[in-house]
Every structure is written in C-alpha cells, then in structure tokens.
Amino acid sequence: GAKYRGAGYIQLTWKEDYYKFAKYIGDDDILNQGCIYVSNNYPWESAGWYWSKLKKINNKINENPDFSVEEVTQMVNGGDKALDERKKAYEKCCEKIKK
C-alpha cells in the first residue's frame, strides 16, 4: 500500500523490496515505518542498494558496456515510461564527461 510507495532517489517500491532493503541495512524501522522513513534516512543508500544489489545493474553494465538506456529503463520500470527524458539526460551526462 501507500506505506511502501516510492522513496529515495531511485524509487524503492513494494513491501518485498522494503523488506530486503531493511535486512541489508539492518534497520527494522524501514519496514515498520515505510517510505517517509526511507526518504528521510536512507535516500542515497536505498538508491545504491536498488541499483547495485537488487537489480545488479552495475554488473550488467560492466559485462556489456553497450548496455542501453532502454535496457536500464526496462529493468527499473518494466516499460518505457519517460524514456525520451532519460535518453536526453544520458546524452547530457555524456557531453559533460567529454568536456
């Protein structure tokens, strides 16, 4: 329900994922209090955990440097919602890195 809606800089969602994150961090209040607690106490940690531990996106990118924005979007969102905005943001980041 609403207690386990998106929280953190990458939206941690669903009770099962909150449970896994709480076990990883070792803080039962994550599961007991939900999204507001995560947003206030673990916004970066939950994003890093989601990206590298739950979805293992870092590993996939390291294995395949051509891993696309579309593939990441599919893994994170299960679809292509806001894909154009993500592509633009990625291109902007790449331009800044080249400078």
Salt bridges, closest charged atoms under 4 A:
GLU16 OE2 - LYS20 NZ 3.04
GLU70 OE2 - LYS87 NZ 2.94
